Amino acid sequence: MNLKMTINNEAPKKKLPKKELRILKKKTIIGFGIVAAVAVAGIIGGIYLFSEPPKYSNLIIGTNWGIWQSLDPLNTNVPTDYDITCQIAEGLFDYAMASDGSLVIHNLAINHSWSIDYLNLSCNLRQGVKFHDGTTFNAAAVKWNFDRIYNLIDLNKSHKYDSSFWLFSDGKRIINETKVINDYTVCFILNKPYIPFPAVLASVFSYILSPNSTPFNDVIPIDGGLVGTGPFIYDDYIMGEKILLSSNPSYWGGQPKINKLIYLILDRTARYDALLSGDVSMLNGYNQLYNPDPDAIYYDDAIDVYSFFNDTSLIIQEGPPAFHFTYLIINNKLVPVEMREAISYALNYSYIIQEAINGHGVRHKSPIPEGMLYSNLTGIDYPYYNISKARQALKDAGWPGTTNLTANDDISPGNEWEMLVTNNTALETYNYTCVEARASELNLLFYSLFAGDLKQIGVKIELANITRAEWSAICKGTGGYHLDMINFIIMGFNGPRLNDPSHIIQTLYFSRDYIGHDNFGQVNDTLVEQWIEQALEEPDEKIRSQIYYDIQKRLTEEVFPTCYLYRKNYLSIFRSNLKGWEVHQFKSNFKNIYFE
């Protein structure tokens, strides 16, 4: 079955001039380069001490998402769901907020220990904690929760991405048994060593829910609420309008500084207008004041954009680069490695970042993003824009038609490489797939940029428009559709929920047909797969770090499975009287926010 090919040479719309953001001076924190607004006098035992008594009020957040399916941690996969779930429920472990954002710390568990063979992880639990319905948090509640996780997976009730956190790459369970030792001690008996397990226990997918208010055999319905032990209590969901949470006066970590947490569900234009008018105090998610996507509000009206920058009652805080990656996915099955290498050096990354996000981001350079655990670019020759090197890669490979061409850096109009495409004698012709649901100006801009860059190495790119239904069929391999219909497609990875690079690598680069792992590029490198399996079982940090370095180096320098484009800067927009907000790569935290 052939995809419809439609060539689109229309130039992208003129973009707004880049406006310098008004950013308050922030304290830089170790780890992810997190920039945070810190309004505390000190930190004692993990509890924030404010320099003045808190002023209780309501935090109203403008969001363009309602609850997608439910707030169930096993069915949470869109930004608002995830955001809200993190306020209501919590895990045995957590990610540090005010120090190193990569650090896994204790939360509902107060300590842990591994057995010598790394098959058993024992945790002593925090005492005196109650679920919002009054149920006591103890080892029996923990066991119930993890038994429920696997029950829902067996019943095929959980989201496939969420399920993948609980299974090895062969589909077998990570946990063999969750065993109650006494009222406040629990032991996880694993089927084989899995060193990132504490990080899994810090992820939203392991958050502990009340056994007395949560269905065991089904996910929580969309209007069923959520009962955890967190700083906020679920009150109500008025579909299409708002989600209401209230402060938990009995929270073991201290009552939040605000009284109510309210998410107003507004369309994109309305939520920005509501912030300007003061009807909301903060916007959630990846805000876009300068993205050329038509969904990015105020792109066509510079006056509205400038009203944000000129409004002294607002703070626009840019950074750090979010763990939201944009890739050019390449079909490794259909595009040979020599061509993938040439393409990796043919892309003008700086220009792409400037054109696509107006320069508000950083280059994503390798499979493990900078700032994540085990990221190390030392001595790694990651691809950069170098036309002569791209051309030489094709000549070195003996690519047909390159013998009499010169591997130079001449990109002037009418150069010999470009003329191959102009004269319909291209070295190769590939499709760039644009899905109907994503058929935005940004997608067409990417097509224009890629087609222009690859023309300089004699490669022709054609636009293939497909419907969302066709894309779904391609992903599932149904109705005669399959991944071989895709040569190139732009895709984003909306941030790992686990502080271990294994999940990114398994999701994008594992060839196995494994739940939750969408290998759209059909990457098949057995050595990388062997290494990642070894890393997951290796307790020695030095050895583990070296394995991840080897994985990073091989994928970056030898396999060229994708083109790593950029990470967009996280953009926080909120009222200036709101204090205590700090950006975190893994979760939002509103319990320390207050108003002046």
C-alpha positions, 0 to 999 in steps of 0.5 A: 500500500502506497502513501499519498505523496504531496510536495509542499514547497510553501515557505513557512510563515514569518515568525515573531522576532525573538523577544528577550525574556524578563527573568528574575534572578534564580538560584542555580541548583545542582543536577539537572541545571534546574533554575528555581524560585526559592523563597525559603529561609532554610531547609530543615529535615526536608521541611521548608521554613518560610520567613513569614507566616504563610498566607493561605489562598487558592492557586488557580492553574490554567490548563488546556487538558481535562482528565484524559481517562482517569487519574489512576497511576496505571492509566496516567499518560498525559500532562494534566493527569500526571500533574494532578496525580503527583499532588494527590498520591505519592510513592515509597521513594521520590525525586529530590526537589530542592537539591539534586533533581536526579537524586532518588530519596526516601518518602513513604519508605524511610530506608531501604536495603538490598540483599547480597544477590540484589534479588530482595529490596526491603523497606521500612515504612513511615508510621503515622501516615493516613490515606485521605479516607482515613485508612492506615498506610502500612505494609499490607496497603503497600502489598495490596497496591503492587499486587493490584499493578500486576493484576491490572497488567494481566487483565490488560486494563493498564496503559501499555506505556505504564505497564512497561515499567513493571516488566522486563524486556522479555515481558516477564514480571520484575517483582515475583512477590511483595512480602509483608514482613511486619506492619511497617516493613515490606520486602520486594522479591524480584525475579532477577536483579533490577538495579533501577528499581528504587527509581521505579518506586519513585515514579508515578506508576508506583504511587500508593493508593488506598485499598479501601477506595480503589478498585482492585480489578479495574482502573479508577474511572474518569470521575472516580477520584483518587485517594492517596496520602499526598499533600492535596485531596481530590474534591471534584472533576467538572468535566470540561470545566475544572478539577478541584483539589484541597489542602490536606491538613493532616499531611505528614510532611506539613500542610501545604501553604495554599488552601485550594488547588484549582485547574481551570480547563481553558482553550489555549487562547482563553488560558493566556487571556485568563493569566493576563487578567489575573483570573488564573495565577499560573499556566501548566505544561510546556507553554509556547509564546514563540513556537511557530505552530498554529496552536501556539497562541499569539503567534500571529499577534505580536501585540499580545505576546509583548503584553506578556513581556511588558506586564510587570505583574507576570514572571516569565521564567525560561529554563532549564531545557526540559526532558522533552526531546524532538527527534527525526526518526529514521527507518533503520530497516530501509535507510542504510547506516551509511545514509543515516550517517550522511543525513546526521551531518547534513542537518543544520541543527542550529538553524532548525532550533532557531526556526522551529523554536526561535532559539529557545532550546538546546541541541539534543546530542545523543541517546542519553540527554545531558543532565540525565543519570549516566550522560557522558559526552566526553570523547564522543564524536556526536554528529554536527552540521558538516556538509563536506563530512556528510558528502564524504560519508556517501563517497566513502560508502561507494554510494552509486552516483557519487564517484565524480562528485566532490565532497566539499562544503559548497551549498551555493545555488546550483551546486552539483549535489543540489542539481541531482535533485533539481534534475530528478536524478537524486541519489535517493528519494525518501518520504517524510510522513506528516500525520493529519493530527500533527499536520501543523505549520511546524510539521511543514516547517520541518519538512521544508528544513529537512528537504532543503538540507538533504538536497545538499547531499543529493537526496530528495524528500517528498511529503507523505500526508496520512490520516490519524487512522492510517498512522494508528494502523501503521503503528499496530501493523493492521489493515495492510499498514506497516512501519515500512511505509515510513522513511522519516517522521518527526517525533517527540519523547515527552520526558522519561518518568524514570531517572534511568536512561534504560527506558529511553533506550528500550523505548526507542531502540529495542527491536523486540516486540515488547509492550510499551516500547515503540521502536518506530525506527525499527532499530536492531542492534543486538550489542546495544540490547545486550549491554542494556540488559547487563546494565540493568543487573549491574550493581557496581556504579563504575561498571554500570556507568561504563556500560551506559557510556559504551551504549551512548558512544555506539549509538551516536558514532556507529549506528546513527539510529535517529537524528537528535534535534533539540530539547525545548526550554521549559517556560514557566509563566505565573503571577509575580505574587506567587512564590516558592515555584521551582521547576523539576524534570520529573514532577510538579510540586505545589505544596510549597507555593504561597502568595505574598 
